[in-house]
Amino acid sequence: MTMTQPIELWYWPTPNGWKISIALEEMGLPYVVRPVNIGAGEQFESAFQAISPNGRMPAIVDPDGPGGAPLSIFESGAILQYLGLKSGQFYPSDLRARVEVDQWLFWQVGGLGPMAGQTHHFRQYAPAMIRDQRQIAYGVQRYTNETHRLYGVLNRRLADRDYVAGDYSIADMAIWPWILPAHQGQDLAEFPHLAAWMERVGARPAVRAGRGVGEQLRANLAASGQAAEAARRVLFGQRAR
């Protein structure tokens, strides 16, 4: 595939961002990173919301879109499908195989991502934001238990296969980053097939490269004290400007 201009990746190093940086690395598509500092509220700026109306990253702009015209895309699942179609890689052309990939891609965007994200919020962020810890106890239990169930679904799926939907695909790229954040209170020893898959996917050179994109950006966000508190207010008290 010949591309005259790189894809613009509007990005911050989070699980949803890693999905796309990993995919771009795996597919060998040239890209340039446009950081969107979610701790500083850059997701609310008009330039970003013009391509991501929901004010969430990642988003991409492909200067060489269909018909040679630029195309902007938001929502990580839609981006993965587009990149798979564009590159002809990791997204089967056979309809039956493609549906298999789509099922697990949508399982991630509709289930694992939201549930694991809430688990991470209540376990990691809420304790610093709410004085009465009794107020967060139910949230911790509810989302940790649901994440445990989803880990079990994935573990059973991987009991007799190396990847979630046949060959390695965009479904694996979507799911893998969402198991990373401290495992959301789960013990991977309970999920041996999932743990083996995590190692298998994580060993891929393109996955390691994609996971490392913008690593210093995330380190900067992890500043202590007032800066971290300001970032939390932006992230969890979000209002459109």
C-alpha positions in Angstrom: 0.0 0.0 0.0 1.3 3.4 -1.0 0.4 6.4 1.2 1.5 9.9 0.4 0.8 11.3 3.9 0.7 9.7 7.3 -2.4 9.1 9.3 -2.9 11.6 12.1 -3.5 9.8 15.4 -5.1 12.0 18.0 -4.0 10.1 21.0 -3.3 9.8 24.7 -1.6 6.7 26.2 -4.7 4.9 27.6 -6.2 1.5 26.8 -8.3 3.0 24.0 -5.4 4.9 22.6 -3.2 1.8 22.7 -5.6 -0.1 20.6 -5.0 2.2 17.7 -1.2 2.7 18.1 -0.9 -1.1 18.3 -3.0 -1.5 15.2 -1.0 1.1 13.2 2.2 -0.6 14.2 1.0 -4.0 13.4 -0.3 -2.9 10.0 2.8 -0.9 9.1 0.8 2.2 8.3 2.7 5.5 8.6 1.3 7.8 11.3 2.0 10.9 13.3 0.9 11.4 16.9 -1.2 14.4 17.8 -1.3 14.3 21.6 -4.6 15.1 23.3 -3.8 15.7 27.0 -7.0 14.6 28.7 -5.7 15.7 32.1 -5.5 19.3 30.8 -8.9 19.2 29.1 -7.6 19.3 25.5 -10.4 16.8 24.5 -12.7 19.8 24.8 -10.9 22.0 22.4 -12.7 22.8 19.1 -10.0 21.4 16.9 -10.3 18.0 18.5 -14.1 18.0 18.8 -14.3 18.8 15.1 -13.1 15.2 14.4 -14.3 13.6 17.7 -17.8 15.1 18.5 -18.0 13.0 21.6 -14.9 14.6 23.0 -13.1 11.3 23.6 -9.9 10.1 22.1 -8.6 8.4 20.1 -9.5 9.7 16.7 -7.8 9.6 13.4 -7.6 11.7 10.3 -6.6 9.8 7.1 -5.5 12.3 4.5 -5.7 9.5 1.9 -9.3 8.4 2.6 -11.8 6.8 0.2 -11.6 8.5 -3.2 -8.4 10.3 -2.1 -10.3 12.7 0.2 -9.4 13.1 3.9 -11.5 11.1 6.3 -11.8 11.6 10.1 -13.0 8.8 12.4 -13.8 8.7 16.1 -14.6 5.7 18.3 -11.8 3.1 18.6 -13.9 0.2 17.3 -14.8 2.0 14.1 -11.2 3.1 13.7 -10.0 -0.5 14.0 -12.5 -1.7 11.4 -11.4 1.1 9.0 -7.7 0.4 9.4 -8.3 -3.3 8.9 -10.2 -2.6 5.7 -7.7 -0.1 4.5 -4.7 -2.3 5.1 -6.3 -5.6 4.3 -4.8 -7.0 7.4 -6.1 -8.5 10.7 -9.7 -8.2 9.6 -10.9 -11.1 7.4 -12.4 -10.7 4.0 -14.5 -13.8 4.5 -17.8 -12.8 5.9 -18.1 -15.6 8.4 -14.6 -15.0 9.8 -15.3 -11.2 9.8 -18.4 -11.7 11.9 -16.4 -13.7 14.4 -14.0 -10.8 14.8 -16.8 -8.3 15.0 -18.5 -10.2 17.8 -15.4 -10.0 20.0 -14.6 -6.4 19.0 -18.1 -5.3 20.1 -17.8 -7.4 23.2 -14.8 -5.3 24.1 -16.3 -1.9 23.2 -19.7 -2.6 24.8 -18.7 -4.8 27.7 -15.1 -5.2 28.8 -14.0 -1.6 28.2 -16.9 0.1 30.1 -17.0 -2.4 32.9 -13.2 -2.5 33.4 -13.1 1.3 33.1 -15.6 1.7 35.9 -13.7 -0.9 38.0 -10.5 1.1 37.6 -12.3 4.3 38.5 -13.8 3.1 41.7 -10.7 1.2 42.8 -8.1 3.8 41.8 -9.6 7.3 41.5 -12.7 7.4 43.6 -10.9 6.9 47.0 -9.0 10.2 46.4 -12.2 12.0 45.5 -14.8 10.9 48.0 -14.3 11.3 51.7 -16.8 8.8 52.9 -15.4 5.5 51.6 -18.7 3.8 52.3 -20.1 5.6 49.2 -17.8 3.8 46.9 -17.9 0.3 48.4 -20.9 -0.7 46.3 -19.3 0.6 43.1 -16.1 -1.3 43.8 -17.9 -4.6 44.5 -20.3 -4.2 41.5 -17.7 -3.5 38.8 -15.0 -5.7 40.2 -17.4 -8.6 40.2 -18.6 -7.9 36.7 -15.0 -7.5 35.4 -14.2 -10.9 37.0 -17.1 -12.4 35.1 -15.8 -10.9 31.8 -12.3 -12.2 32.5 -13.9 -15.6 32.9 -15.7 -15.3 29.6 -12.4 -14.5 27.9 -10.6 -17.2 29.7 -13.1 -19.9 28.5 -12.9 -18.5 25.0 -9.1 -18.9 25.0 -9.1 -22.4 26.4 -8.8 -24.1 23.0 -7.3 -21.3 20.7 -4.4 -18.9 20.6 -6.4 -15.8 19.7 -10.0 -14.7 20.4 -11.4 -15.0 16.9 -9.3 -17.4 15.0 -6.2 -15.8 13.6 -4.7 -12.8 15.4 -7.0 -9.8 14.6 -8.2 -6.4 15.5 -10.3 -8.1 18.2 -7.1 -9.1 20.1 -5.7 -5.5 19.6 -8.9 -4.1 21.1 -9.1 -6.4 24.1 -5.5 -6.7 25.2 -4.9 -3.1 26.4 -8.0 -3.4 28.7 -6.5 -6.2 30.7 -3.4 -4.1 31.4 -4.4 -1.5 34.0 -3.5 -3.3 37.2 -5.8 -6.1 36.1 -8.8 -4.2 37.8 -8.5 -6.1 41.1 -8.3 -9.6 39.4 -5.8 -12.3 40.0 -4.7 -13.6 36.6 -3.7 -16.9 38.2 -7.4 -17.7 38.2 -7.5 -17.2 34.4 -4.5 -19.3 33.0 -5.7 -19.2 29.4 -6.2 -15.4 29.5 -2.7 -15.0 31.2 -1.1 -17.1 28.5 -2.8 -15.0 25.8 -1.7 -11.8 27.5 1.9 -13.0 27.2 1.5 -14.2 23.7 0.1 -10.9 22.4 2.4 -8.8 24.5 5.4 -10.5 23.1 4.6 -9.2 19.6 7.1 -6.5 18.6 4.4 -4.2 17.1 2.4 -4.6 20.3 5.4 -3.5 22.4 6.0 -0.6 20.1 2.4 0.5 20.1 2.1 0.2 23.9 5.1 2.4 24.2 3.8 5.3 22.1 3.6 8.4 24.2 4.9 6.8 27.3 6.5 10.0 28.5 3.2 11.8 28.1 1.6 9.5 30.6 4.5 9.9 33.0 3.9 13.7 32.9 0.3 13.2 33.7 1.2 11.1 36.8 2.6 14.2 38.6 1.8 14.4 42.2 0.0 16.9 44.3 -1.9 19.8 42.9 -1.3 18.8 39.3 -2.8 15.4 39.8 -5.8 16.8 41.6 -6.4 19.3 38.7 -6.2 16.4 36.2 -8.8 14.4 38.2 -11.1 17.4 38.3 -10.9 17.6 34.5 -11.2 13.9 33.9 -14.2 13.3 36.2 -16.0 16.6 36.4 -16.1 16.9 32.7 -18.3 19.5 31.1 -18.3 20.7 27.5 -16.8 24.1 27.1 
